[in-house]
Amino acid sequence: MGPGSFELEESLIERGVIGAPTRDGPSHEGFIPRGLLLQWHITDACNLRCSHCYQESYSETDSMPYELMKESLAQYLGILSEWGIRGHINFTGGEPLLEGSFFNLLERVYDNSEQLGFAVLTNGTLLDRYNVDQLKKLGCRFVQVSLEGGRSAHDSIRGPGSFDKTIWGLGLLRKAGIPTMVSFTSHRSNAGYFSEVAEICRKNRVDVLWSDRLVPLGAGKAFGASLMRPSEVKTFFDELYRVRESFIKKWFNNTEIRLHRALHFLTLLEHGEKGAKPYKCSAGRSLLTLMPSGLVLPCRRMPIVVGDI
């Protein structure tokens, strides 16, 4: 096993989960993605302790040194130049706004905006006028926050007072003209609150609302009993579709409910929606994840080490 709870590629080969690469096997040297998305966890530090979090450690010392951040960015830019493609970085954590070097790093990204853009995935509780103005100045494409239900349901998962702080942050982003996204992590305990979250998003003029299901990693392992059964997943997807259709018909609605993840296409096909196709995960193909330790994963929720910066 690798550091923490991450498994090394060699271990997977030994266990027979994947095959070992061979010299006479098919060559993939010619593959170049159209773009390269990097989800960059710049710190494990976080001001919240969400009960379904996929982290196990929240140490402030588990942040990437700024010199290594600069080197990592330079490597990423080098790959983009070599392949002649554009890139995009989703900065997250932990909570990225706790990292003292965060805005210095964003300035470097801004200086290379002809090659890449960036967005921020945050819990939303630390957004204030200053850092929102900075994000606007540096060309942030969007900011994503999480809502798990109304005030009571959200605070029961993310901590007292977190709902109001997140809504306040959404208001600041809207005033600054930064596009907003809301992520809803669904499980048996909160799936029934999706329509309430959707209405909150509509009233706060959130641009996009989407949902994925809980993946029981880290602290979220304790939520294993809250994973939805197949029949409950089907009911939840039907509710997503119902709410989306009702929003399409509403006047003065700017919130798009996206059904493009995982198995959502099954519900779209069932309702006869044209163009519904299976979701193709891009992890390891046009998406990589960089952890604060420097470890590289295909995706944060696919904890397999494929490299070390």
Residue pairs with C-beta under 8 A, 6 or more apart in sequence:
1 7
1 8
1 11
2 8
2 11
2 295
2 305
3 293
3 295
3 305
4 56
4 57
4 293
5 56
5 217
5 218
5 303
6 295
6 297
6 303
6 304
6 305
7 303
7 304
7 305
8 304
8 305
9 18
9 304
9 305
9 306
12 18
12 304
13 19
13 20
32 83
32 84
32 85
33 83
33 85
33 282
33 285
33 286
34 85
34 286
35 85
35 86
35 87
35 88
35 286
36 76
36 79
36 80
36 83
36 85
36 87
36 88
36 286
36 287
36 288
37 87
37 88
37 89
37 90
37 282
37 286
37 287
37 288
38 76
38 87
38 88
38 89
38 90
38 287
38 288
38 289
38 290
39 89
39 90
39 92
39 121
39 287
39 288
39 289
39 290
39 299
39 300
40 72
40 89
40 90
40 91
40 92
40 289
40 290
41 92
41 93
41 94
41 289
41 290
41 291
41 292
41 300
42 63
42 64
42 69
42 91
42 92
42 93
42 94
42 96
42 99
42 102
42 105
42 292
43 60
43 62
43 63
43 64
43 93
43 94
43 95
43 96
43 98
43 99
43 292
44 55
44 57
44 58
44 59
44 60
44 62
44 63
44 93
44 94
44 292
45 58
45 59
45 60
45 62
45 63
45 93
45 94
45 95
45 98
45 99
46 53
46 55
46 58
46 93
46 94
46 95
46 98
46 123
47 95
47 98
47 123
47 125
47 126
48 95
48 123
48 125
48 158
48 159
48 162
49 58
49 159
49 219
50 123
50 157
50 158
50 159
50 219
51 157
51 219
51 220
51 222
51 223
52 157
52 185
52 187
52 214
52 219
52 220
52 223
52 226
53 218
53 219
53 220
54 215
54 217
54 218
54 219
54 220
54 300
54 301
55 94
55 218
55 219
56 218
56 219
58 94
60 98
62 94
62 292
62 293
63 94
63 99
63 292
64 72
64 292
64 293
64 294
66 101
66 104
66 105
68 294
68 309
69 101
69 105
70 105
70 108
71 309
72 290
72 294
72 309
73 105
73 108
73 109
75 309
76 87
76 89
76 116
77 87
77 112
77 115
77 116
79 87
80 86
80 87
80 115
80 116
81 115
86 115
86 116
86 117
87 115
87 116
87 117
88 116
88 117
88 118
88 119
88 141
89 109
89 116
89 117
89 118
89 119
90 118
90 119
90 120
90 121
90 144
91 102
91 105
91 106
91 118
91 119
91 120
91 121
92 120
92 121
92 122
93 99
93 122
93 292
94 292
95 122
95 123
95 126
96 102
96 120
96 121
96 122
97 120
97 122
97 126
97 127
97 131
98 126
103 131
103 134
103 138
106 118
106 134
106 135
106 138
106 140
107 138
109 116
109 118
109 138
110 138
110 139
113 139
117 139
117 141
118 138
118 139
118 140
118 141
119 140
119 141
119 142
119 143
119 144
120 135
120 140
120 143
120 144
121 143
121 144
121 183
122 143
122 144
122 145
122 169
123 145
123 146
123 158
123 162
123 166
124 143
124 145
124 146
124 165
124 166
124 169
124 170
125 162
125 165
125 166
125 169
126 165
126 169
127 143
127 165
127 168
127 169
127 172
127 173
128 169
128 172
129 172
132 169
132 172
132 173
132 176
132 178
133 176
135 143
135 176
135 178
136 176
136 177
136 178
140 178
141 179
142 178
142 179
142 180
142 181
142 207
142 208
143 173
143 178
143 179
143 180
143 181
144 180
144 181
144 182
144 183
145 166
145 169
145 170
145 180
145 181
145 182
145 183
146 158
146 166
146 182
146 183
146 184
146 185
147 154
147 163
147 166
147 182
147 183
147 184
147 197
147 200
147 201
148 154
148 157
148 158
148 184
148 185
148 190
148 193
148 197
149 157
149 190
149 193
149 196
149 197
150 163
150 193
150 196
150 197
150 200
151 163
151 164
153 189
153 190
153 193
153 196
154 162
154 163
154 166
155 161
155 162
155 163
157 189
157 190
167 200
167 204
170 180
170 182
170 204
170 206
171 204
173 180
174 180
174 204
174 205
179 207
179 208
180 206
180 207
180 208
181 206
181 207
181 208
181 209
181 210
182 197
182 201
182 206
182 208
182 209
182 210
183 210
183 211
183 212
184 190
184 194
184 197
184 209
184 210
184 211
185 211
185 212
185 213
185 214
186 194
186 211
186 212
186 213
186 214
186 228
186 236
187 213
187 214
187 223
187 226
187 227
187 228
188 225
188 226
188 227
188 228
188 232
189 223
189 226
191 228
191 232
191 235
191 236
191 239
194 211
194 236
194 239
194 240
194 243
195 239
195 243
197 209
198 209
198 243
198 247
198 255
198 257
201 209
201 255
202 247
202 250
202 253
202 254
202 255
205 254
205 255
206 254
206 255
207 254
207 255
207 256
208 255
208 256
208 257
208 258
209 255
209 256
209 257
209 258
210 257
210 258
210 260
210 261
211 240
211 261
212 261
212 262
213 227
213 228
213 233
213 262
214 220
214 223
214 226
214 227
215 301
216 223
216 224
216 227
217 301
217 303
228 236
233 263
234 267
237 259
237 263
237 264
237 266
237 267
238 267
240 257
240 259
240 264
240 267
241 259
241 267
241 268
241 271
243 257
244 257
244 259
247 253
247 255
247 256
247 257
259 265
259 267
259 268
260 279
261 279
262 279
263 279
264 279
265 276
265 277
265 278
265 279
268 276
269 276
281 299
283 289
283 298
283 299
283 302
284 298
284 299
284 302
284 306
287 298
287 299
288 296
288 297
288 298
289 296
289 297
289 298
289 299
289 300
290 296
290 309
291 297
291 300
294 308
294 309
295 305
295 307
295 308
295 309
296 305
296 306
296 307
296 308
296 309
297 303
297 304
297 305
297 306
298 304
298 306
